[in-house]
Amino acid sequence: MIVSEPMIRARGLRKSFGGFEAVKGIDVDVRRGEAFGFLGPNGAGKSSTMRMIATVSPATAGELRILGLDPATDGPAIRARLGVCPQEDTLDNELNVFDNLYVYGRYFGIDKATVRERAEELLEFVQLTDKRKAKVEELSGGMKRRLSIARSLVNRPDLLLLDEPTTGLDPQARHVLWDQLFRLKQAGVTLVMTTHYMDEAEQLCDRLVVMDKGVIAAEGSPRELIEEHSTREVAELRFGVSDDGNTHELLAGKLEDLGRLEVLPDRILVYSADGEEVIAKTHERGLEPVAVLVRRSTLEDVFLKLTGRTLVD
Ligand SMILES: Nc1ncnc2c1ncn2[C@@H]1O[C@H](COP(=O)(O)OP(=O)(O)OP(=O)(O)O)[C@@H](O)[C@H]1O
């Protein structure tokens, strides 16, 4: 492979299911060594895209190259160099923790001694050494996910695909996983992940695309996306709800000149470089929010601006 070749290159990539187009012609370039994310809500087309990249679902149209190879003709060669961690854990419940790694490694044709050594290393890496003899069903959700990640690393992949790596995990388990993914990134593994968590995308991704309804709405580093599509700060204002339930729309009319507004069912967001000033002016106008909060803009704000919706419905 030529070194400058992108790890993934897609042009006009499409995926249809019958008459329904889940991915509507996207362009993607993933560079060696980066952590790249597809951020979007449920149904955005992230998993459909990942499955094409994983070479388990053929593209309906467009061009796709993985590690410089064509999935239509070079599937096995690509898969030998990919690690895939699907959204649902597909561990073998019949086998213990160690054997899940060992048997998977043997599928790749790795010799017994090497696969044993790697399995031990990987258990150490995902902090499951003391569970090596445990049955899969005895593991917590976070441990299962870590074992899935360990398994996807058995063949020492150049490119690791993670479909919603921390969905369904509790906050502590998510942080443990983030640490491990960060260490993999530092070790030079190219990571490609989907997520609908903006904090995950901000923590882990060097670059990401914001995906919605099968198209890419924006692309860049988390910081670039926030700078381009949002303001430095956001003032969140909550008012008591009136009998007509219309309070936020009515109040928004009195705040319009303070910055761009997003009126959500439970709060008004005012986008401004100076959130405290927004709050001061709100009070000056005799408006009394029951709660206020000033925070930095996040990718959630970027998504809201681009699509008019929140990431998690
Ligand atoms: N095998 C299939 N047959 C028919 N429709 C499908 C199939 N797979 C996905 N879809 C549809 O394609 C759209 C995109 O689904 P996809 O799973 O790619 O989205 P996603 O962004 O990954 O969402 P999620 O976070 O729920 O996985 C959805 O409307 C989904 O119902």
The ligand as an SDF file (V2000), in Angstrom:
LIG
                    3D

 31 33  0  0  0  0  0  0  0  0999 V2000
  -31.3860   -4.1770    6.4850 N   0  0  0  0  0  0  0  0  0  0  0  0
  -32.1770   -3.1100    6.3970 C   0  0  0  0  0  0  0  0  0  0  0  0
  -33.3320   -3.1490    5.7060 N   0  0  0  0  0  0  0  0  0  0  0  0
  -34.1180   -2.0560    5.6240 C   0  0  0  0  0  0  0  0  0  0  0  0
  -33.8480   -0.8520    6.1730 N   0  0  0  0  0  0  0  0  0  0  0  0
  -32.7010   -0.7630    6.8620 C   0  0  0  0  0  0  0  0  0  0  0  0
  -31.8080   -1.8750    7.0120 C   0  0  0  0  0  0  0  0  0  0  0  0
  -30.7450   -1.4500    7.7490 N   0  0  0  0  0  0  0  0  0  0  0  0
  -30.9670   -0.1530    8.0470 C   0  0  0  0  0  0  0  0  0  0  0  0
  -32.1430    0.2650    7.5130 N   0  0  0  0  0  0  0  0  0  0  0  0
  -32.7090    1.6180    7.6150 C   0  0  0  0  0  0  0  0  0  0  0  0
  -31.7350    2.5390    7.1890 O   0  0  0  0  0  0  0  0  0  0  0  0
  -31.7390    3.7090    8.0000 C   0  0  0  0  0  0  0  0  0  0  0  0
  -30.3530    3.9420    8.5550 C   0  0  0  0  0  0  0  0  0  0  0  0
  -30.0740    2.9050    9.4850 O   0  0  0  0  0  0  0  0  0  0  0  0
  -28.6640    2.7840   10.1910 P   0  0  0  0  0  0  0  0  0  0  0  0
  -28.7450    1.5860   11.0930 O   0  0  0  0  0  0  0  0  0  0  0  0
  -27.6140    2.8490    9.1900 O   0  0  0  0  0  0  0  0  0  0  0  0
  -28.6620    4.1000   11.0360 O   0  0  0  0  0  0  0  0  0  0  0  0
  -27.7420    4.5060   12.2510 P   0  0  0  0  0  0  0  0  0  0  0  0
  -27.3660    5.9170   12.0230 O   0  0  0  0  0  0  0  0  0  0  0  0
  -26.6610    3.5380   12.4140 O   0  0  0  0  0  0  0  0  0  0  0  0
  -28.7140    4.4040   13.4690 O   0  0  0  0  0  0  0  0  0  0  0  0
  -28.5660    3.5480   14.8190 P   0  0  0  0  0  0  0  0  0  0  0  0
  -27.8900    4.4640   15.7530 O   0  0  0  0  0  0  0  0  0  0  0  0
  -29.9990    3.2920   15.2030 O   0  0  0  0  0  0  0  0  0  0  0  0
  -27.8100    2.3030   14.4800 O   0  0  0  0  0  0  0  0  0  0  0  0
  -32.7970    3.4740    9.0730 C   0  0  0  0  0  0  0  0  0  0  0  0
  -33.9790    4.1480    8.6680 O   0  0  0  0  0  0  0  0  0  0  0  0
  -32.9970    1.9880    9.0630 C   0  0  0  0  0  0  0  0  0  0  0  0
  -34.3210    1.6500    9.4070 O   0  0  0  0  0  0  0  0  0  0  0  0
  1  2  1  0
  2  3  1  0
  2  7  2  0
  3  4  2  0
  4  5  1  0
  5  6  2  0
  6  7  1  0
  6 10  1  0
  7  8  1  0
  8  9  2  0
  9 10  1  0
 10 11  1  0
 11 12  1  0
 11 30  1  0
 12 13  1  0
 13 14  1  0
 13 28  1  0
 14 15  1  0
 15 16  1  0
 16 17  2  0
 16 18  1  0
 16 19  1  0
 19 20  1  0
 20 21  2  0
 20 22  1  0
 20 23  1  0
 23 24  1  0
 24 25  2  0
 24 26  1  0
 24 27  1  0
 28 29  1  0
 28 30  1  0
 30 31  1  0
M  END
$$$$
